[in-house]
């Protein structure tokens, strides 16, 4: 669902379409994603009753930064461990 929202906001029905899920099932997923701060609901200006769902880039950027930091951290540690093992084997 998040990948589908990269191109822009979608209605709940639009999100449900490629997944063979009910409107209610998708709505539950949207509630979880909203609670996690990954998406937000925006009322459509056309009728004021329906919603469009859009990505919350701040939460995704923070998660990406956290993953990048830890990837670099562990890559460095594992590289140093590999070098140590090679030196000890000589």
C-alpha positions as CSV (number, residue, x, y, z in Angstrom):
1,X,0.0,0.0,0.0
2,X,2.8,2.4,0.8
3,X,4.4,1.8,-2.5
4,X,1.1,2.6,-4.3
5,X,1.0,5.9,-2.5
6,X,4.4,7.0,-3.7
7,X,2.8,8.4,-6.9
8,X,0.3,10.4,-4.9
9,X,-2.8,10.2,-2.7
10,X,-5.5,7.6,-3.3
11,X,-8.9,6.9,-2.0
12,X,-9.5,3.8,0.2
13,X,-11.2,2.1,-2.8
14,X,-8.2,3.0,-5.0
15,X,-5.9,1.4,-2.4
16,X,-8.1,-1.7,-2.2
17,X,-8.2,-2.4,-5.9
18,X,-4.9,-4.2,-6.5
19,X,-5.2,-6.3,-3.3
20,X,-8.5,-8.1,-3.7
21,X,-9.4,-6.8,-0.2
22,X,-12.7,-5.5,1.1
23,X,-13.1,-1.8,1.8
24,X,-13.4,-2.6,5.5
25,X,-10.1,-4.6,5.4
26,X,-8.2,-1.8,3.7
27,X,-9.8,0.7,6.1
28,X,-8.4,-1.3,9.0
29,X,-4.9,-1.3,7.4
30,X,-5.2,2.4,6.9
31,X,-6.0,2.9,10.6
32,X,-2.8,1.0,11.6
33,X,-0.7,2.9,9.1
34,X,-2.2,6.2,10.4
35,X,-1.5,5.3,14.0
36,X,2.1,4.5,13.0
37,X,2.4,7.9,11.4
38,X,3.1,6.5,8.0
39,X,0.0,7.9,6.3
40,X,-2.7,10.5,6.9
41,X,-6.3,10.9,5.8
42,X,-7.2,14.1,4.0
43,X,-10.8,15.1,3.2
44,X,-11.4,15.6,-0.4
45,X,-12.4,19.2,-1.2
46,X,-14.9,18.0,-3.9
47,X,-17.5,16.6,-1.5
48,X,-16.0,17.0,2.0
49,X,-17.2,13.5,2.9
50,X,-14.7,11.1,1.5
51,X,-11.0,10.9,2.2
52,X,-7.8,10.5,0.3
53,X,-4.8,8.8,1.9
54,X,-1.3,10.2,1.5
55,X,2.1,9.3,2.7
56,X,3.7,11.0,5.7
57,X,7.2,11.5,4.5
58,X,8.6,12.6,7.9
59,X,8.0,9.2,9.5
60,X,9.4,7.3,6.5
61,X,12.5,9.6,6.4
62,X,13.2,9.0,10.1
63,X,12.9,5.3,9.7
64,X,15.2,5.4,6.6
65,X,17.8,7.5,8.6
66,X,17.7,5.0,11.5
67,X,18.2,2.0,9.1
68,X,21.0,3.8,7.3
69,X,22.8,4.5,10.5
70,X,22.5,1.0,11.8
71,X,23.5,-0.5,8.5
72,X,26.7,1.5,8.4
73,X,27.4,0.7,12.1
74,X,27.0,-3.1,11.7
75,X,28.8,-3.2,8.3
76,X,31.8,-1.5,10.0
77,X,31.7,-3.8,12.9
78,X,31.5,-6.9,10.7
79,X,34.2,-5.7,8.4
80,X,36.5,-5.2,11.4
81,X,35.6,-8.6,12.8
82,X,36.4,-10.2,9.4
83,X,39.8,-8.4,9.3
84,X,40.5,-9.6,12.9
85,X,39.7,-13.2,12.0
86,X,41.9,-13.0,8.9
87,X,44.8,-11.7,10.9
88,X,44.4,-14.3,13.6
89,X,44.4,-17.1,11.0
90,X,47.8,-16.1,9.6
